[in-house]
Amino acid sequence: KKYKKKNDRNFAICKYFKNKKINFIMLSTRQVYKPNLKITENSKVQPINIYAHNYIASEKNCIKVMGKNITILRVSNVVGYDNGKKKRPSMLNKILQGIKNKHIILDNSYNCQKDILPVHFFCKYLSLIIKNKVKGIVNLGTGQSLTLLQLAKILINKKKDVLIKINKNISSTDRSYKYNINKLYNLTNLKFKKKDVIKEILKIRKKVIF
């Protein structure tokens, strides 16, 4: 739906805390950027859908209220345990449920690279951002990318009876993207390798499937 200030929960919270010497941490989205494989905080803002357009509007209104007392985290693809009760299942949940059903269906973005951020790593970064009193806009991701097809194959692991089907008729506006996390690293002194991301993903798999 099109952005309406009266429905913006972030804006409502900012108004409540205005002039109270409190720093507000807002979770935004990587979808505000024009997709590419080396996105920085200075990259071109070009929302890819209405969801991202709404976040840009919300960011601007929250900054007007909070001034310098705001931290905007433009978060990449967070992956973690999903109990399956969300109205819109996560991509990870869809793949894991597909493994259970022995049939994974991927859309036309199956070969797009995505900056993968396991929820455990997200929490570590967030803790350091709070501790270090970081302000301004920060891209929050690992800088490590996987395609949906690669992610599916990693999660399937040694299960040879699981079929992967690519349905190009299921359209997606998503494109390949990955963060350059130099700013995040300078602020937190924390960085993860691709093998760390894969190891964390397999932990999630074990929790859901077994």
DORO-461674 format. One record per residue (C-alpha): x, z, y; residue in three letters. Coordinates in steps of 0.2 Angstrom, whole numbers, plus 5000, padded with zeros to 4 digits. Last residue first. Layout:
N
XZYala;...
This chain:
210
507850624836phe;507250484848ile;507050574864val;508450704864lys;509650584856lys;509250444868arg;509650564883ile;511350604876lys;511650424873leu;511350394892ile;512650524896glu;513950444885lys;513550274893ile;513750344911val;515450434906asp;516050274898lys;515650184915lys;516750304924lys;516150434936phe;516750494953lys;516750654962leu;517750704978asn;516050744986thr;516150665004leu;517550545001asn;516750494984tyr;515050464992leu;515850355006lys;516850254993asn;515350234982ile;515250034983asn;513550024976tyr;512849894963lys;511549764964tyr;510849624953ser;509049564958arg;507349644956asp;505749554961thr;505149564943ser;504049434933ser;503349454916ile;503349274911asn;505149284906lys;504749384891asn;506449434883ile;506149504866lys;507349634858ile;506949674840leu;507449844832val;507849844813asp;509749854816lys;509750034823lys;511550054825lys;511550084844asn;509750044850ile;510150134866leu;511750034869ile;510849874866lys;509449914877ala;510649964891leu;511549794889gln;509949704890leu;509349804905leu;511049754914thr;512349894917leu;513249944933ser;514450084938gln;514550124956gly;513950294951thr;512450304963gly;511950394979leu;512150284995asn;512250405010val;511450405027ile;511750545039gly;512250725035lys;513350815022val;513251005023lys;514751015010asn;513751134998lys;512151025000ile;513050864996ile;513950944982leu;512351004974ser;511650834976leu;513050744968tyr;513050864953lys;511150844951cys;511250654952phe;512550664938phe;511350754927his;509950624931val;511050484925pro;511450354939leu;511450174933ile;511850044946asp;510849894940lys;511549724935gln;510149594932cys;510149504915asn;508449574909tyr;507649544926ser;506449414918asn;505549564909asp;506149654893leu;505149694878ile;505849804865ile;505049814847his;505549934834lys;504050054840asn;505250194842lys;506550084850ile;505250014862gly;504750194867gln;506650214871leu;506650044881ile;505050084891lys;505650264894asn;507350194901leu;506350074913met;505350214919ser;503550234915pro;502250204930arg;500850324929lys;502050464923lys;501550554907lys;502950484896gly;503950644895asn;505450564903asp;507250614900tyr;508450544912gly;508950384922val;509150374941val;509250194946asn;510050204964ser;509650334977val;509750304996arg;510050485001leu;509550515019ile;510250685026thr;509350745042ile;509750865056asn;510550735067lys;508850695075gly;507450775065met;505950695072val;506550525076lys;507550525060ile;505950555050cys;505050415058asn;506550295055lys;506750355037glu;504850335034ser;504750155040ala;506250115029ile;505350195014tyr;503850095017asn;504749935017his;505549985001ala;503950004992tyr;503249845000ile;504649744992asn;506449684993ile;506849775009pro;508249695019gln;509449815026val;511149735028lys;512649835021ser;513349975032asn;512950115020glu;513950005007thr;513249884994ile;514649794983lys;513649704970leu;512249624980asn;510449644984pro;509849655002lys;509549835004tyr;508049945006val;507849934987gln;509250074985arg;507850204988thr;507550354999ser;507650544995leu;507650645011met;508650805014ile;508050895029phe;509351005039asn;508551155046ile;508851225064lys;506951255066lys;506651135080asn;505651025069lys;505351095052phe;503451065051tyr;503650885058lys;504950845046cys;503850905031ile;502450785038ala;503650645040phe;504250665022asn;502450675016arg;501950505024asp;500150475022asn;499750505041lys;501150385045lys;500350245036lys;501450115027tyr;500549975018lys;500050005000lys;
